[in-house]
Amino acid sequence: MSEALSSTAHDVPTGRKSGNCIGVAALVVGIAACVAALFPMTAFFDAINVLPLNGPVTWPTMFFGGIIGVVLGVIGVRRAHVGKASNLTTAKVGIALSLIALIICAGWVALNLTSAPS
């Protein structure tokens, strides 16, 4: 008449992988680093100059955010390849944005070194 459900019925794996929180963190850090990389550009315009943000906030966010984003992205890609995570693309985009921020940071450093008074 009525069957009792066994306790193993709820333990059946669904085949879904968990999300890649590390990859999402890499993406968020990469976005923050890219946004911070645009702040030094405001020094060229007097109307929107946010120079107080250029020193203590922008440079560490660009540099350390870029490095942390690349590291988190690599960990996320490895987790996705092993099968522990599902969103490989998110981790790859996080790596790309973090690398772009590091390249822009290197460009700003090069620009400041070449325009320094001798």
N, C-alpha and C positions, 0 to 999 in steps of 0.2 A: 503494500500500500504506500506508505511513505518511507522514503529512504533517508537514512541519516547521512549527512555529508561528512566525509572523512576530514580529518584535520589536515591532510596533505593536499586537499583541493585548493587551499589558499596559498600553498607554497610552490605552486607551479610557476616557473620563470616565464615571463611574458616575452622575452627576447629583446626587450628594449634596453638600450644602454642609458646610463645616467648622463645628464648634461655635463658640459665641460666648463665648470666654474672657473678653472684656471684660465681657460681661453677667453672667457668673458672678462675676467680681471685684466688680462693682457690688452683686450680691446679698449676697455675703459681707460687704462693708464696710457695707452697709445693715443687716444683721442685727447686726453688732458695734456699730454706732452706736445701734440701738434697745435693745440690752441695756444699753449704757452709760447710756442715758437713764433707765433704771430705778434706777440706783444712788443718786442723790440722795434718792430716796424712803425709803431705809433710815435717813436721819437722823431721821425721825419716830418710829422704833421703837428703844428703847434696847437691846433684846435682840439685834437684828441690825444694829447700827450699824457700817457699814464706812466711816466718815468719812475714813480715810486715802486711800481710793480716790476720794472725791468731788472732790478738787482736781486733783492732777497727772495723773490718768488719765482720769477721767470726762469732764470738760469738753472737753479737746482731742479725745477720741474722738468725742464727740457732734458737736461743731462741724465739725472738719476731716473726720471720717469721713462726715458728712452731705454736705458739699460734694464731697468726692472721689467718694462714691457716686453723686451726681447726675451729675457729669461723666462718670464711667465708664459710667453707664447711658445717657446721651445718645449717647455714642460707640457703645455696643452696639446701640442702636436704629437709628442711622444705618447701621451695618454690616449689620444685618438687612434694612433696607429696600433697600439697594444689592444685596443678594444674596450678600454675603461671609460671612454667618453665618446660623445656622438657628434659634436659640432667642430669638425676639423677646420672649416672655413673661418670660423670666428677667431680661432687661435692664429691662423695665417694672416688674417687682416690685422690683428693686434701686433704681430711681428712687423708687418709692412709699415703701419703707422708709427710704430716706435722707431724703426730705422729711418723713416722720413724725418722724424723729429730730431734724431741724432745728426743726420746730414745737415739739416737747417741750423742746428746748434754749431756744428763745425764751420758752416758758412758764416755765421755771425761772428764767431771767434776770429776767423780769417779776415773778415771785413774790418773788425776792430783792430787787429794787429797791423794791417796795412795802412790804416788811416791814422794810426797813433803818431803824435808829433815826435820827431827825432831829436 
